Amino acid sequence: MIKGLGIDRHPELREQYFGNYRRLVYLAQTDDPALATAAKRAARRLGLDYEQRNTGYGQLGTTIAAVAAGRPAPAVTSVIQLGGR
């Protein structure tokens, strides 16, 4: 992300891209310490607070299994909350 946005070559872009952000929220689907470390490093480099939320895969596994077996996908039963706490 840093390289792709050019922040590595032009650090002044960090403020333009992320100046209005307060935190980086890492939505973790797995318990992978290397990914969490990379997310923390990105937050630190961008000058943002870090927050991790463990989301898992939800119904992805059961949906793939149902579709592969020719059955209809199960109804979605979870709700995603947007916004602040």
C-alpha positions as CSV (number, residue, x, y, z in Angstrom):
1,M,0.0,0.0,0.0
2,I,2.8,2.4,0.9
3,K,4.6,1.7,-2.3
4,G,1.5,1.5,-4.5
5,L,0.3,5.0,-3.3
6,G,3.8,6.5,-3.8
7,I,4.2,7.4,-0.1
8,D,7.6,5.7,-0.1
9,R,8.8,8.1,-2.7
10,H,6.7,11.1,-1.6
11,P,6.1,11.1,2.2
12,E,4.1,14.3,2.0
13,L,1.3,12.3,0.3
14,R,0.7,10.5,3.6
15,E,-1.1,13.6,5.0
16,Q,-3.1,14.0,1.9
17,Y,-4.3,10.4,1.8
18,F,-4.7,9.7,5.5
19,G,-4.8,13.1,7.3
20,N,-8.4,12.7,8.2
21,Y,-8.1,9.1,9.5
22,R,-7.6,8.3,13.2
23,R,-7.1,4.5,13.1
24,L,-6.4,1.5,11.0
25,V,-8.8,-1.4,11.6
26,Y,-7.4,-4.8,10.7
27,L,-10.3,-7.2,10.0
28,A,-8.7,-10.5,10.8
29,Q,-10.2,-13.6,9.2
30,T,-7.5,-15.9,10.7
31,D,-5.2,-15.9,13.7
32,D,-2.0,-15.1,11.8
33,P,0.6,-13.2,13.8
34,A,2.6,-12.3,10.7
35,L,-0.4,-10.5,9.2
36,A,-1.2,-8.8,12.4
37,T,2.4,-7.6,12.7
38,A,2.2,-6.3,9.1
39,A,-1.0,-4.4,9.9
40,K,0.5,-2.9,13.0
41,R,3.6,-1.8,11.1
42,A,1.4,-0.1,8.4
43,A,-0.6,1.7,11.1
44,R,2.6,2.9,12.8
45,R,4.1,4.0,9.5
46,L,0.9,5.9,8.7
47,G,0.7,7.5,12.1
48,L,-2.6,5.8,12.9
49,D,-3.9,4.0,16.0
50,Y,-4.2,0.2,15.5
51,E,-7.3,-1.9,16.1
52,Q,-7.8,-5.5,15.3
53,R,-11.2,-7.1,15.0
54,N,-11.5,-10.9,14.6
55,T,-14.1,-11.6,12.0
56,G,-13.5,-15.1,10.9
57,Y,-14.9,-16.4,7.6
58,G,-18.6,-16.3,8.7
59,Q,-20.7,-18.6,6.5
60,L,-18.1,-18.8,3.7
61,G,-17.3,-22.5,4.3
62,T,-20.8,-23.7,4.6
63,T,-21.9,-21.7,1.6
64,I,-19.1,-23.0,-0.6
65,A,-19.9,-26.6,0.5
66,A,-23.6,-26.2,-0.3
67,V,-23.0,-24.7,-3.7
68,A,-20.4,-27.3,-4.6
69,A,-23.0,-30.0,-3.6
70,G,-25.7,-28.4,-5.8
71,R,-27.7,-27.1,-2.9
72,P,-28.9,-23.5,-2.4
73,A,-26.6,-21.3,-0.4
74,P,-27.8,-20.9,3.2
75,A,-29.5,-17.6,4.1
76,V,-27.3,-14.9,5.6
77,T,-27.9,-14.6,9.3
78,S,-25.3,-12.2,10.5
79,V,-25.5,-8.4,10.4
80,I,-22.5,-6.1,9.8
81,Q,-22.5,-3.0,12.0
82,L,-21.0,0.1,10.4
83,G,-19.9,3.2,12.1
84,G,-18.6,3.8,15.6
85,R,-19.2,1.9,18.8
